[in-house]
Amino acid sequence: MCMLCHGLFRRFFGNNMISGVFIFVMRLVVVILNVMPVYLMNYEMNEWMTNKVDCKLVKVLFNFLVFMTLLSYAVATIKRPQVIP
């Protein structure tokens, strides 16, 4: 899937994929896609649970895991990999 998207982007954007603006816009899209399930999980999917403690526990764990994912992605964005010669 990733190679398909990269191939399409390379066809449409060409050498502009190397620019910093394109990289940060694509990373912003990834962050938005990672944050989208938070609303769904917190307000829609937990309504079927009858036990309020279980509902709260699932919300806390899910939000923690999403936060850790976003933190990991931010650290990886700041520490850009070195270009191999």
C-alpha positions, 0 to 999 in steps of 0.5 A: 500500500505504501509503495502504491501511494509513493508511486502515485505521489511521485507521478503527480508531484515529481521531485517536489516530494523532496521539499520540506513542505511536502514532507511536513504536510504528509506528516500532518495528514498522518497525524490527523489520521491517527487522531481521528479514532479518538473521537469515535472511541471516546464518544461513539463506540463505548456506549454499548458498555454497561459497566461504567468502570470498564468504559472509563478504563478502555477510554483511558487506555486507548487515549494513552496509547494514541498519545504514545503513538503521536509522541513516537511519531513526533520524536521520529519527525524531529530526529530525521534519519541520516541520508545514507551516501 
